[in-house]
């Protein structure tokens, strides 16, 4: 996002929008553009936060599943030992 969209225009009294190729003389237009940009940034941050929360939830689920697998392996080892001791009639 290092691409510059705006530059100083005529005698530093305007802003030139290189995307639309228009000079912005009206402060109202400039404010609308900046507010729209800010709104977009806020939406992107909200999406980032939502995805981070989902990722954290998935990581926690993964830890729970890993622990369950370890417990099942231990149970299986105990069962095999039990069978080896003649516990399987």
Buried (B, 14 or more C-beta within 10 A) or exposed (E): EEEEEBEEBEEEEBBBBEEEEEEBEEEEEBEEBEEEEEEEEEEEEEEEEEEEEEEEEEEEEEEEEEEEEEEEEEEEEEEEEEEEEEEEE
